[in-house]
Structures are given as structure tokens and as C-alpha cells.
Amino acid sequence: MERVEEKKPLYAKRQDIFPRKVDGFFRRLKWAIMAVTLLIYYVTPWLRWDRGPYAPDQAVLVDLAHRRFYFFAIEIWPHEFYYVAGLLVMAGIGLFLITSAVGRAWCGYACPQTVWTDLFLHIERWIDGDRNAQIRLRKAPLSLEKVAKRVAKHSLWLLVGLLTGGAWVFYFADAPTLLRDLATGQAAYVAYATVATLTATTYVFAGWMREQVCNYMCPWPRIQSAMLDERSLIVTYKDWRGEPRTHGLKRQLDVIDVNAKSGDCIDCMACVQVCPAGIDIRNGAQLECITCALCIDACDEMMAKIGRPRGLIDYATLEDCKVEAAGAPPVPIKRTLLRSRTLLYFGLWSAIGIAMVLSLGARVRLDLSVAQERNPLYVQMSNGDIRNAYTIKIRNMEARPRAVRVIVEGLPGATMWDSLANERQAATSLTLTVPADQVEKRRIYVRAPRSGPGNYALRVEALDGDKAGDTDEVRFERPE
């Protein structure tokens, strides 16, 4: 008889997870990081920074209309996007550094998905109660109390989502003005669409999908395996100490028989009950583990109750676990972190950061570009001189108007004038007033004697008073 194999679904149905409340060092650390990150996200658009009368006073602003990025005293123009690229590279290397040193600490503490999911869990616990109360409410038949709690919970979730989406759009326009426009219905359609989209995604991802975003949508759990090795700190269950488990009989066994072989784990399931991913860390490292370390707090609390030393579940490296299992003392964390791989990542991250800071300090806030007009290449004037035409663009990247002097170097006998003057006003230099934070575009004419090479290289330089500015090289065309 032919055997028919049962087909298994590609994805398992999500099992509801009701994490239990826990207190401890890592829970308090998560509270602190969540408070700081949310405060930064919601408050930053409202911070002011005085840049003078010609620039916006919002401290952090992505001004798409004028193609600027303001970050306190730093202003980034479109042609300086390499600074943004540098920040992205630093973020990537920083993620590699954190993962190599302390595993998925970013995922467990500072990832936006983790932070907002944690916030939603606290709202749920505040309304529905702790783990057992939530389970009872889930199984309870529909009642007025149950409906009231569901409406209150989801209303608060939607409110947090709305605040999240609203805070995001404030980074792209003046926050007080945009808030007034949103409230009065005068804001652009794209602003309302963005707020609605981010409200929905925050509500769905943090309220409903939760750990599924990390398990199925985020690529980092798959990538992190390449960043971890036996010397990376991860949340680890020390099985040589915990096994065999005694199912709550630790104290009784110790009283009855001091020589009884038993581990410190009493199989209380506290580590599983507090896990936001619903996994059992005692089964070893798993893709779903975000290294939030709440299981450490839960286990330490239980060890204190039964009079056993903390650290049955702890941050440890696989290499150090072998040493500790052999009876040697634990290796200091400082020694674990200061190793060649983490130092290499830190050195590379620091080098990019220092290079960007030095570049920001040394950059010229005046940019010049010159393009030769090709039709015609040149014009012969009545006195025999040759005239070329150019389009010049001067970008003033400071929050004040500037008088910029343009000179031509390397072309003997050259004089110049712009389209607002005439050839009788030709001089060896040209002064243009460039408005604050703007680009001045002007057509200029350069005249030089006919004698000389037919295709001559010349250098155009823009000077801010006597200070050096920017230069560009073009050709001066004349008959052979």
C-alpha cells in the first residue's frame, strides 16, 4: 500500500503569547532605553536652533522642498549626500560591532519594532492585567467588561500609532505650522496619507504581529549568524549547572539527601513566561531570541527564592561556558569584549566618524560650477578679441548673503562681465551677491586677445572676500 505523506504548512499558525511581568536589572534597562528613544523620537521635531533670519529654526529638519537636511549646526546639501551615506555605513558597522560583542542587543533593546511592541505590551498589561488575567480574559465569553477592555486597549494602541505617524511627518516640515495645518485640514494630502499609513503600520506591527515581524519580515536574524562566533556574548542557559531539573523539589531534595544529584533548574517555566517571543531559552540559541535578557531577570528572581546563586541563565560566550563548565572561574566581561574582532569593527567605525567630522570642519561653504555654452563656441568681436560665454552657478551654503568675487586665472589679458552689464564694463573680476542658502545662476562673458592657443584651459575661482572659495576648470575656445 502506497504511503501518503502528510503535507505540512509552510508557516505555523501564530500562537498567542502573553508575557508575564518581571522586574530586574535588564527590565529596568529596557525601561530606560525605551523612555530615551521614545523621548528623542517624539520631542526632536520640536527643538529649535537659531540659524539666523535666512534659514529655518527647527533643529532637525529634512527640507525636501529646498533640498536641505538640517541637523542642529550641520546643514547638508544634495551634492553632499556622501555624509548621509557615511552615516548609513557607520550605522551598519555599528550594528556589526554590537552583534559581534553582545549578540542581538540592538534587537532586544533599541530596535523600533521592539520599543513600540514593548510599549503596546505595557498598555495591554495595564488594561487587561498580567499574564494569567490576560489568558482568562481571552477564554472568557463575550461580556460588557471584555468589550470595554478591548475598546480601551485598541483605542490607546491607535492613539500611539497616530502620535507615531504624526511625529514622523514633523521631521519634514516646520512642526508647529504643520500641526496647525493638520488640525485645521489645511495640510497637504501627502501629510495625511503618511500619518494614516504610519498609524496603521504601527498598530498592526506592534499590536498584532509583534514577534512575527522579527521572525518573518526582518532579515537581521538570518544575517546575525555570520556575525556571531563562540566568543560573542549571548543569552545562554548553563545546562551543566541546571540539569537535571527537579520540578520544584530543590529544597526538599537538599533536606532529604545532600548527595542527591540535581541541577539548579526547578522547571518553573518563568523564563518562558516572560519571553516576548515565547521561546524556551533552555533549548539553546534560537533564531527567535532577540536577546532582551528578561529571562535572566526571571531566573535570577527564582534562584534568589530557592537560595541558589544567580546566573543560571546569563550573558555568556560559548567559549567561556566550556571553561566554566570545567570548573574554572567565569571570564570577566571586559576581557570578552576587548578582542580583535570587536576592536577592528570599533576602529573602522571610529575612523569613518573622525573622517566625517574633519571633513565637515574643513568643507568650503561656497560651491562653484561653470559650464561653457557650445553654440556658438566663440564670437569674434569688432576689435579682433575673442569672446566665450559660460553659465556660472554659485552655491552659497551659509545662512547669510555673501558678496562673491569671481576671477579667471591662466588666460593672459582676459576680462569678464555678466549678462546684466555690457562689454564696456568688463573687468578682471566680477562681484556677485549670492542670497543666503541659495544658488545664484548667471551668464558671464570672458574676452581675451585672439592670439594664443585655439583650445586654452583656464581656471575660474570664486572668492568670499579674501578667503578661498571653490574653483572650476573650463576651456576657452578661439580660432586656430
Secondary structure, DSSP 4 states (H G I P E B T S, - for coil): -PPPPPPPPSSPPPPP--PPP--SHHHHHHHHHHHHHHHHHHHGGG-B----TTS--BSEEEETTTTEEEETTEEE-GGGTHHHHHHHHHHHHHHHHHHHHHSSHIIIII-HHHHHHHHHHHHHHHHH-SHHHHHHHHHSPP-HHHHHHHHHHHHHHHHHHHHHHHHHHGGGS-HHHHHHHHHHT-S-HHHHHHHHHHHHHHIIIIIIITHHIIIII-SHHHHHHHH--TTS-EEEE-HHHHPSP-TT-HHHHHHH-TT----S-----HHHHT-TT---GGG---TT-----HHHHHHHHHHHHTT--S-SEEEE-HHHHHHHHTTPPPPPHHHHHSSHHHHHHHHHHHHHHHHHHHHHHH--SEEEEEEE--SSS-EE-TTS-EEEEEEEEEEE-SSS-EEEEEEEES-TT-EEEETTS-GGG-BSEEEEEE-TT-EEEEEEEEEE-S-S-SEEEEEEEEEETTEEEEEEEEEEE---
